Amino acid sequence: MEPHQSIAILLDYLGAEMGTYIGGYQGSIFSGIRKELARRGVPWVTYVGHAVHDVNQNSAYRKANDLYRLIDPSRHAGMIVLTPAIGTHLSDAEFLDFLEPYHPLPIVGIGRKLPGIPTVLVDNTLGMQDLMEHLIVTRHFRRFVFMRGIAQHHDAQVREQVFRAALKRHSLDILEEHFLTGDFHSARAYTAMREFLLQRRDFEVVVCANDEMAFGVMQALQDHGLRVPTQVAVVGFDDIAEAQVRIPPLTTIRQPLQELGVEAVNLLLEGQGREEVFLGSQLVVRQSCGTLPGLEDMSTLPLTRENRLYQSLLDTVRQPECKGGFTAHWYELLLETVNLGDPLDPLQQQLMELQLQAQQNLSPALWPELTRTLLEGHRLLYEIQKVAQSRSYFSYTMTMIHQMRLDAELLSYQDLPSLLGGLKRYLDWLEVERYVLVLYDTFGPEPSATAHVALCSEAHPTEPSSFPTRQLVPDSMQDTLHQDTWFAMPLFINDEHYGLLLTGKHTKFNLDGDMPRYLISRALSQVVKVQAQSRYTESLEQQVKERTHELQQEVKERTRAEKALRVANQELQRSVLLDGLTGIFNRTAFNDHLKRMWKSHLDSSQPLSLILCDVDFFKKYNDLYGHLQGDSCLKQVAKAIERCARNREDMAARYGGEEFALILPETDLAGGMRVAERLQQELNALALPHAASEVSSQITVSMGLANLIPEHGTSPNLLIQQADLALYEAKHLGRNRVVHRSSETQEIMN
């Protein structure tokens, strides 16, 4: 490899798994690429755009794909493309046109063969045939449902073809109405399965074209009261990490996903003219299709620990004086699992398997004692799970609260220097390994030809001079770019590009990898709008001065110019006080109004009420429906809250993220409760669907209501604190409710 050259990797999405390089189909493949490149000491740059769409197709993410046009083939030694993900919507000819600008750069594809492009592929056929033979011959299933993937996807087509051929070979009915579409997406498979279950249940097994859809199907079956595998069997394809720890564990076809990444690197660097490399797939039988493994498959614990646990169970059942032996060993295992941070769910299955194994070695007369002993094991597991879940929930809640505050802070800045300071705190909190924020010299519908570094985590000085955008970073940072590993993500909102975010991995748990890109883009958009408004105002002021100087005698013209200036200033003031997304008052306006009301009520000794409300499970809503639909949801919730304001003194405001506030002057606790009840009625009338909510099928809010009579020596923060505590209690008690606090009482309304 030449100096200043690295491997370019093209992905269409940066999920949470990319933060730690684990999990998911793309994440597992990427992990193999990363490990092999690291072993060889080869740096890489990962370009994270989106699936490339046909030019006639409308897409909210189209501008993300402009990133691919910035790839300079002269600065890379080769390119690896996850072809099924990048080219889902492209024909072979369109895909080759997309790759044409990168020639003569060596290119290797993974997962989809393109003419003339060396590719690493998985033989789906043999694994799928083994799965169907197991289900039909070994398990004797006869009534099937098939959950297909994306229609244009080659692997989805092959898996469906093998499925149909197996049914035909065994003379089983092929019912077209039993073919559902999940598009390789868990939520879509869940919806398709639920709709199907409303019509019929004449099937024994659901065969899914990937594991993600299998998880959605299992959830839909559970929601309809059907147990897996005793009533319906479910199988998948891919064997991603989650398949092993599901309850029950998922029968699937193991694709050598990490090996795909490793072989792609080998083919790129040592291909020697090979056009295709095929890797095999393997049937992995687990409990989701009704098969129960032997003791040797029970867990990944060392054999000595497994034998000791099993033997202590037999001793406890056979010898009453050894009553505590199994319980002590089991409790020790539970504590060790929690302390290591490993999941507890597989231990539930282990108890079931211990029971099945012990029944083969104990007389039926001892089975009641076996059941009593294992019930104690289940009780201990349940208690440990409660403690672990509480600890996890508290940690997650504190992290999300801090993130929401940082999110709100980012969107409150009105000038670039202040925003850059906030971005540094945000990226440092995310524990991003390293980062470079590159801003285009001009913002617009196309990436600018030149750019500059605005923020950098390394010791390099921020350079005011511009550099060609296709370099990604200035000359002084090229060594760092091509000696380390980087993700390159576009910063854009709608049709306007702002720049690039280059990062190493982040380590904060459970954070969507695309979220920093989205938030930074929105914050930049907010600053651009404020600056544009400020420039417009300055321009008007200058016009007023010029016109006044030139036309001092023309009072009419001067009056007109002054009126225009007043309108501009009013518009500026309004934009400063209104939330850019929802159109209601923002946090700044809220703070000002609350201070005024607090002072007024100090003099009048009238009660002052405040409602803080938070949209329940809004992150899950965004994950399921996308950020654009999430923005639409926030707008509708904001308008519903605004309708609950009774007069000009009441104020509805966006407090931050998905949190809103309603100030109610001269309102006692009963009056505040009436307003909260009206807000619940407004949201019920909206009936916004929320399939990912854990408390309702539609959008709900948790509300904290506080009521005080202001006293001298106190501040409005006291009222906010009381409302915040009430809101936290509402969430803790299950969400979708109102908790109110005053100086004397606290109550809850579902």
HELIX and SHEET records of a PDB file:
HELIX    1   1 GLU A   17  THR A   20  1                                   4    
HELIX    2   2 TYR A   25  ARG A   40  1                                  16    
HELIX    3   3 ARG A   62  LEU A   70  5                                   9    
HELIX    4   4 PRO A   73  ARG A   75  5                                   3    
HELIX    5   5 THR A   83  ILE A   86  1                                   4    
HELIX    6   6 ASP A   92  LEU A   99  1                                   8    
HELIX    7   7 GLU A  100  TYR A  102  5                                   3    
HELIX    8   8 ASN A  124  GLU A  133  1                                  10    
HELIX    9   9 HIS A  134  THR A  138  3                                   5    
HELIX   10  10 HIS A  154  ARG A  169  1                                  16    
HELIX   11  11 GLU A  176  HIS A  178  5                                   3    
HELIX   12  12 SER A  186  LEU A  197  1                                  12    
HELIX   13  13 ASP A  211  ASP A  223  1                                  13    
HELIX   14  14 GLU A  242  VAL A  245  1                                   4    
HELIX   15  15 LEU A  257  GLU A  270  1                                  14    
HELIX   16  16 GLN A  287  CYS A  289  5                                   3    
HELIX   17  17 LEU A  295  ASP A  297  5                                   3    
HELIX   18  18 LEU A  303  ARG A  318  1                                  16    
HELIX   19  19 PRO A  320  CYS A  322  5                                   3    
HELIX   20  20 LYS A  323  LEU A  340  1                                  18    
HELIX   21  21 ASP A  345  GLN A  359  1                                  15    
HELIX   22  22 PRO A  364  LEU A  366  5                                   3    
HELIX   23  23 TRP A  367  LEU A  410  1                                  44    
HELIX   24  24 LEU A  416  TRP A  429  1                                  14    
HELIX   25  25 THR A  469  GLN A  471  5                                   3    
HELIX   26  26 ASP A  475  MET A  477  5                                   3    
HELIX   27  27 GLN A  478  LEU A  481  1                                   4    
HELIX   28  28 MET A  515  GLU A  550  1                                  36    
HELIX   29  29 VAL A  555  LEU A  577  1                                  23    
HELIX   30  30 ARG A  587  SER A  604  1                                  18    
HELIX   31  31 PHE A  618  TYR A  625  1                                   8    
HELIX   32  32 HIS A  627  ARG A  643  1                                  17    
HELIX   33  33 LEU A  669  LEU A  686  1                                  18    
HELIX   34  34 PRO A  716  HIS A  732  1                                  17    
SHEET    1   A11 GLU A 276  GLY A 280  0                                        
SHEET    2   A11 THR A 119  ASP A 123  1                                        
SHEET    3   A11 ILE A 107  ILE A 110  1                                        
SHEET    4   A11 HIS A  76  VAL A  81  1                                        
SHEET    5   A11 SER A   6  LEU A  11  1                                        
SHEET    6   A11 TRP A  44  VAL A  48  1                                        
SHEET    7   A11 THR A 485  ILE A 493  1                                        
SHEET    8   A11 GLU A 496  THR A 503 -1                                        
SHEET    9   A11 TYR A 435  GLY A 444 -1                                        
SHEET   10   A11 THR A 450  CYS A 456 -1                                        
SHEET   11   A11 PHE A 467  PRO A 468 -1                                        
SHEET    1   B 4 PHE A 179  THR A 181  0                                        
SHEET    2   B 4 PHE A 144  ARG A 148  1                                        
SHEET    3   B 4 VAL A 205  CYS A 208  1                                        
SHEET    4   B 4 ALA A 233  VAL A 235  1                                        
SHEET    1   C 2 THR A 252  ARG A 254  0                                        
SHEET    2   C 2 GLN A 282  VAL A 284 -1                                        
SHEET    1   D 6 MET A 651  GLY A 656  0                                        
SHEET    2   D 6 GLU A 659  LEU A 664 -1                                        
SHEET    3   D 6 LEU A 608  VAL A 615 -1                                        
SHEET    4   D 6 VAL A 701  LEU A 708 -1                                        
SHEET    5   D 6 VAL A 738  ARG A 741  1                                        
SHEET    6   D 6 GLN A 746  MET A 749 -1                                        
END                                                                             
